[in-house]
Amino acid sequence: MRLMIMCTLLSMAISCNSRSKGKSTQEIYNNDSIERERSAVCFVYHRFGDSEYPSTNVSLEDFAAHLQYLQDNQFIVMTLSDAVKYLKSGGDNEKVAVITIDDGYNSFKSGGMPLLRKYGYPATLFVNTETVGGGDYLDWEELRQLSKEGVEIGNHSHSHAYFLNIPDRERIQQFIYDIEKAQGLLQKHLGIKPAVLAYPYGEYSPEMKDAAEQMGFVAATAQNSGVMSNHSDYFALPRFPMANAYAAINGFAEKVRMEPLSVKKEYPKSVLISENPPELEVNFINDQLNVGSLQCFVQGGSCEMQVIHKDPLSIKLKANAQLNKRRTLYTITAQSKNGQWHWYSHLWVKPEVKE
């Protein structure tokens, strides 16, 4: 299987053909007929009611407030794979939200799941299989019961490795081996074959995205913030992280009301930093944006932005100082002429920085 995937990836790299299935960004590059937009806002959680780890924790009060807000505002809550089906469906745009959880900590069962049961909402739980049953992690029997309750189990790799720290020539082979090992263990212990993947730490390369598609996944998620749409690259779907102060209800409500800034083309496509600070050029699909409302943000700094074309919008942006963290987002927000706010972010990774 790995040999077949490696051969396929090699042929894809040699050829100039773009992907033909789904509504990937590659497809849109060559498509002048832009389909009407459908969107879904996706959130990622890790720990629930576990104040020992504040940087990855959401309080139970905040999580309950999130679910109450979704109910009060009549959102349809879907698993990630169901949301992908909806985005590809060709139907009308709905108010769709997706709740995802990474890593499979015990606090999801004790804190998060009781609230999901109360509201009757589904969720997608991404599991890294090497840690199952160890330390602070759910075991196979607990995962089996959650799966029976309708929690979608996704693949979060076996080792949860920093794959971008592996040399280029070895990275894809190790990535495929690791993902397939996790897939085999999930099938052995839970009797399921996950359809969705979450990259460890949200880090990926174009080759990893291609490998995920060739392995049969319908979508893969990163951790760059933003709103999913039918114009998204389904193998680098954005999610808003919910933890600590960022999980306060006002911030959650602001993000759940966001609309996508849908990308037609961006350069460079890689998240790896080659020049520091890196320059990003993005062409958006959205029309009728208020260019005067454009804002750009860089974590821990500021940025310069140049508008190349107003409608549809094309911009260049660059941080005013070098990026020194392992992961940094360039974030762009803009208001449409009807007053709705739109959000897009691009992830940059500096692999030499250790966490």
C-alpha positions as CSV (number, residue, x, y, z in Angstrom):
1,M,0.0,0.0,0.0
2,R,2.8,2.5,0.9
3,L,4.6,1.6,-2.3
4,M,1.5,2.3,-4.3
5,I,0.9,5.7,-2.6
6,M,4.6,6.7,-3.0
7,C,4.4,5.8,-6.8
8,T,1.2,7.8,-7.1
9,L,2.7,10.8,-5.4
10,L,5.7,10.7,-7.6
11,S,3.6,10.6,-10.7
12,M,1.6,13.5,-9.4
13,A,4.7,15.5,-8.7
14,I,6.0,14.9,-12.3
15,S,2.7,15.7,-14.0
16,C,1.0,19.0,-14.0
17,N,-2.5,17.7,-13.5
18,S,-4.5,19.1,-10.5
19,R,-6.8,17.2,-8.3
20,S,-10.0,16.2,-9.9
21,K,-12.2,15.2,-6.9
22,G,-13.8,17.4,-4.3
23,K,-13.8,21.1,-4.2
24,S,-10.1,21.6,-3.6
25,T,-8.3,24.9,-4.0
26,Q,-6.4,23.4,-7.0
27,E,-9.7,22.8,-8.8
28,I,-10.8,26.4,-8.3
29,Y,-7.6,27.8,-9.7
30,N,-8.7,26.5,-13.2
31,N,-12.4,27.1,-12.8
32,D,-13.8,30.4,-14.0
33,S,-17.4,29.4,-12.9
34,I,-17.4,29.9,-9.1
35,E,-20.1,28.0,-7.3
36,R,-22.2,29.7,-4.7
37,E,-20.6,29.5,-1.3
38,R,-21.5,27.1,1.5
39,S,-19.6,27.4,4.8
40,A,-19.1,25.8,8.2
41,V,-17.2,27.0,11.2
42,C,-15.0,24.4,12.9
43,F,-13.6,24.5,16.5
44,V,-10.8,22.5,18.0
45,Y,-10.7,21.6,21.7
46,H,-8.2,19.6,23.7
47,R,-8.9,19.4,27.5
48,F,-12.1,20.1,29.4
49,G,-12.2,21.4,32.9
50,D,-8.5,20.7,33.5
51,S,-7.0,23.8,34.9
52,E,-3.6,22.1,35.2
53,Y,-3.0,22.8,31.5
54,P,-4.5,26.2,30.8
55,S,-3.0,26.6,27.4
56,T,-5.1,23.7,26.0
57,N,-8.0,23.7,28.4
58,V,-11.6,25.0,28.1
59,S,-13.5,25.5,31.3
60,L,-16.8,23.5,31.6
61,E,-18.6,26.8,32.0
62,D,-17.2,28.2,28.8
63,F,-17.9,24.9,26.9
64,A,-21.5,24.8,28.1
65,A,-21.9,28.4,27.0
66,H,-20.6,27.5,23.5
67,L,-23.1,24.7,23.2
68,Q,-25.9,26.9,24.5
69,Y,-25.0,29.6,22.0
70,L,-25.2,27.1,19.1
71,Q,-28.6,25.9,20.3
72,D,-30.0,29.4,20.9
73,N,-28.9,30.5,17.4
74,Q,-30.1,27.4,15.7
75,F,-26.9,26.1,14.3
76,I,-26.7,22.6,12.8
77,V,-23.9,20.8,14.5
78,M,-22.2,18.1,12.4
79,T,-19.3,15.7,12.6
80,L,-16.4,16.8,10.4
81,S,-17.0,14.1,7.7
82,D,-20.7,15.1,7.6
83,A,-19.8,18.8,7.2
84,V,-17.5,17.9,4.3
85,K,-20.4,16.1,2.6
86,Y,-22.6,19.2,3.2
87,L,-19.9,21.5,1.7
88,K,-19.7,19.3,-1.4
89,S,-23.4,18.8,-1.7
90,G,-24.4,21.7,-3.9
91,G,-27.2,22.6,-1.6
92,D,-28.1,25.8,0.1
93,N,-25.9,27.5,2.7
94,E,-26.8,26.6,6.3
95,K,-25.6,27.6,9.7
96,V,-23.2,24.7,10.3
97,A,-20.8,24.3,13.2
98,V,-18.3,21.4,13.8
99,I,-16.8,20.5,17.2
100,T,-13.5,18.6,17.0
101,I,-11.3,17.4,19.8
102,D,-7.6,16.5,19.5
103,D,-5.5,13.9,21.3
104,G,-8.2,11.9,23.3
105,Y,-7.5,13.1,26.9
106,N,-9.5,11.7,29.7
107,S,-11.2,15.0,30.4
108,F,-13.1,14.7,27.2
109,K,-15.0,11.7,28.6
110,S,-15.4,13.3,32.1
111,G,-16.0,16.9,31.1
112,G,-16.8,17.4,27.5
113,M,-18.9,14.4,26.6
114,P,-21.6,14.9,29.3
115,L,-22.3,18.4,28.0
116,L,-22.5,17.1,24.4
117,R,-25.0,14.4,25.6
118,K,-27.0,17.1,27.3
119,Y,-27.3,19.2,24.1
120,G,-27.5,16.1,21.7
121,Y,-24.6,17.3,19.6
122,P,-22.1,15.1,17.7
123,A,-18.3,15.7,17.7
124,T,-15.2,14.4,16.0
125,L,-12.4,13.1,18.3
126,F,-8.9,12.8,16.7
127,V,-6.9,10.0,18.4
128,N,-3.1,9.5,18.3
129,T,-2.9,5.8,18.9
130,E,0.5,5.5,20.5
131,T,-0.8,7.1,23.7
132,V,-4.1,5.3,24.0
133,G,-4.6,4.0,27.5
134,G,-1.5,5.7,28.9
135,G,-1.2,8.4,31.5
136,D,-3.9,11.0,30.9
137,Y,-5.4,9.4,27.8
138,L,-8.6,7.4,27.1
139,D,-8.2,3.7,26.6
140,W,-9.6,1.5,23.8
141,E,-12.7,0.5,25.7
142,E,-13.6,4.1,26.5
143,L,-13.0,5.0,22.8
144,R,-15.2,2.1,21.8
145,Q,-18.0,3.3,23.9
146,L,-17.7,6.9,22.7
147,S,-17.8,5.6,19.1
148,K,-20.9,3.6,19.8
149,E,-22.5,6.9,21.1
150,G,-21.9,8.5,17.8
151,V,-18.6,10.3,18.4
152,E,-16.7,10.3,15.1
153,I,-13.2,9.0,15.6
154,G,-10.5,10.5,13.4
155,N,-6.9,9.7,12.8
156,H,-4.4,11.9,14.5
157,S,-1.4,9.8,13.6
158,H,0.3,7.1,15.7
159,S,3.3,8.9,17.2
160,H,2.1,12.6,17.0
161,A,5.5,13.4,15.6
162,Y,6.9,16.7,14.3
163,F,6.9,15.5,10.7
164,L,8.3,18.8,9.3
165,N,11.5,18.1,11.3
166,I,12.1,15.0,9.2
167,P,14.3,15.5,6.1
168,D,12.4,15.9,2.9
169,R,13.5,12.6,1.4
170,E,12.3,10.6,4.4
171,R,9.3,12.7,5.5
172,I,6.6,11.3,3.3
173,Q,7.6,7.7,3.8
174,Q,7.5,8.1,7.6
175,F,4.3,10.1,7.5
176,I,2.5,7.4,5.4
177,Y,3.8,4.6,7.7
178,D,2.7,6.4,10.8
179,I,-0.8,7.3,9.5
180,E,-1.3,3.8,8.2
181,K,-0.2,2.3,11.5
182,A,-2.8,4.4,13.4
183,Q,-5.4,3.5,10.8
184,G,-4.7,-0.2,11.4
185,L,-4.9,0.1,15.1
186,L,-8.2,2.1,15.0
187,Q,-9.7,-0.5,12.7
188,K,-8.4,-3.4,14.9
189,H,-9.6,-2.0,18.2
190,L,-12.7,0.0,17.2
191,G,-13.8,-1.7,14.0
192,I,-13.7,1.6,12.1
193,K,-11.7,3.1,9.3
194,P,-11.5,6.9,10.0
195,A,-12.4,9.1,7.0
196,V,-10.8,12.3,8.4
197,L,-7.3,13.2,9.6
198,A,-5.8,15.9,11.8
199,Y,-2.1,16.7,11.3
200,P,-0.1,16.7,14.5
201,Y,0.3,20.2,15.7
202,G,-1.6,21.4,12.6
203,E,1.7,21.2,10.6
204,Y,1.7,19.9,7.0
205,S,3.4,20.1,3.7
206,P,1.9,20.0,0.2
207,E,3.3,16.4,-0.1
208,M,1.6,15.4,3.1
209,K,-1.7,16.8,1.9
210,D,-1.4,14.7,-1.3
211,A,-0.5,11.6,0.7
212,A,-3.6,12.1,2.9
213,E,-5.8,12.2,-0.2
214,Q,-4.1,9.2,-1.7
215,M,-4.7,7.2,1.5
216,G,-8.4,7.7,1.1
217,F,-9.2,10.4,3.6
218,V,-12.0,12.7,2.6
219,A,-10.5,15.7,4.5
220,A,-7.6,16.7,6.8
221,T,-7.5,19.6,9.3
222,A,-4.8,22.0,10.4
223,Q,-4.9,24.5,13.2
224,N,-4.8,27.7,11.2
225,S,-7.9,29.7,12.1
226,G,-10.7,30.5,9.7
227,V,-13.9,29.3,8.3
228,M,-14.4,26.2,6.1
229,S,-16.2,26.5,2.7
230,N,-16.8,24.5,-0.4
231,H,-14.0,26.5,-1.9
232,S,-11.5,25.4,0.8
233,D,-8.7,23.0,0.3
234,Y,-10.2,19.9,1.9
235,F,-6.8,18.7,3.0
236,A,-5.9,21.8,5.0
237,L,-9.2,22.8,6.6
238,P,-9.0,25.6,9.1
239,R,-10.3,25.4,12.7
240,F,-10.6,28.0,15.5
241,P,-8.8,26.9,18.6
242,M,-10.7,27.1,21.8
243,A,-8.7,27.3,25.0
244,N,-8.0,29.5,28.0
245,A,-9.0,33.2,27.4
246,Y,-9.7,32.6,23.7
247,A,-12.6,30.3,24.8
248,A,-14.6,33.2,26.5
249,I,-18.1,33.3,25.1
250,N,-17.7,36.7,23.4
251,G,-14.8,35.4,21.4
252,F,-16.6,32.2,20.5
253,A,-19.7,34.2,19.4
254,E,-17.5,36.5,17.2
255,K,-15.9,33.5,15.5
256,V,-19.0,31.4,15.0
257,R,-20.5,34.4,13.1
258,M,-17.6,34.7,10.8
259,E,-17.7,34.0,7.1
260,P,-14.8,32.6,5.0
261,L,-12.4,34.6,2.9
262,S,-12.2,32.0,0.2
263,V,-8.9,31.6,-1.5
264,K,-8.5,31.3,-5.3
265,K,-4.7,31.3,-5.2
266,E,-2.0,31.8,-2.7
267,Y,1.8,32.0,-3.0
268,P,3.8,30.3,-1.6
269,K,1.7,27.2,-1.0
270,S,4.1,25.8,1.6
271,V,3.9,26.6,5.3
272,L,7.7,26.4,5.6
273,I,9.6,29.7,5.9
274,S,12.2,30.1,3.3
275,E,12.8,33.9,3.8
276,N,12.2,35.5,7.1
277,P,9.9,37.5,7.4
278,P,8.0,35.6,4.6
279,E,5.8,37.4,2.1
280,L,2.4,36.0,1.2
281,E,0.3,36.8,-1.8
282,V,-3.4,35.8,-1.8
283,N,-6.1,36.1,-4.4
284,F,-9.6,35.8,-2.9
285,I,-12.8,34.7,-4.6
286,N,-15.1,36.9,-2.5
287,D,-16.4,40.0,-4.2
288,Q,-18.2,43.0,-2.7
289,L,-15.7,43.4,0.1
290,N,-15.1,46.8,1.7
291,V,-11.4,47.2,1.1
292,G,-11.3,50.0,3.7
293,S,-12.1,47.5,6.4
294,L,-9.1,45.2,5.6
295,Q,-7.0,44.3,8.6
296,C,-3.9,42.1,8.8
297,F,-2.5,40.6,12.0
298,V,0.7,38.7,12.9
299,Q,1.0,36.9,16.2
300,G,3.3,38.8,18.4
301,G,3.9,41.6,15.9
302,S,2.5,43.7,13.0
303,C,2.4,43.5,9.3
304,E,2.4,45.5,6.1
305,M,-0.3,44.9,3.5
306,Q,-0.5,45.9,-0.2
307,V,-3.8,45.8,-2.1
308,I,-3.0,44.6,-5.7
309,H,-6.6,44.4,-6.9
310,K,-9.9,45.4,-5.1
311,D,-12.7,43.3,-6.6
312,P,-12.1,40.4,-6.4
313,L,-9.5,41.1,-3.7
314,S,-5.8,40.3,-4.2
315,I,-3.2,41.3,-1.6
316,K,0.4,40.9,-0.5
317,L,1.3,41.0,3.2
318,K,4.5,40.6,5.2
319,A,5.4,40.8,8.9
320,N,7.4,43.8,10.0
321,A,9.9,41.6,11.8
322,Q,11.3,38.1,11.6
323,L,9.1,35.3,12.9
324,N,10.7,33.6,15.9
325,K,8.1,31.1,17.0
326,R,7.7,27.6,15.7
327,R,4.2,28.4,14.4
328,T,2.9,31.8,13.4
329,L,-0.3,32.9,11.7
330,Y,-0.8,35.7,9.2
331,T,-4.5,36.6,9.7
332,I,-6.6,38.7,7.4
333,T,-10.1,40.0,8.1
334,A,-12.4,42.0,5.9
335,Q,-16.0,43.2,6.0
336,S,-18.4,42.7,3.1
337,K,-20.6,45.6,2.0
338,N,-23.5,44.0,3.9
339,G,-21.6,44.3,7.1
340,Q,-20.6,40.6,7.5
341,W,-17.0,39.9,8.6
342,H,-14.8,37.4,6.8
343,W,-11.6,35.7,8.1
344,Y,-8.6,33.9,6.6
345,S,-5.2,32.8,8.1
346,H,-2.1,31.3,6.7
347,L,0.2,29.2,8.8
348,W,4.0,29.5,8.8
349,V,6.2,26.9,10.4
350,K,9.9,27.3,11.5
351,P,10.9,23.7,12.2
352,E,14.2,24.6,13.8
353,V,12.4,26.1,16.8
354,K,11.8,23.4,19.4
355,E,8.8,23.3,21.7
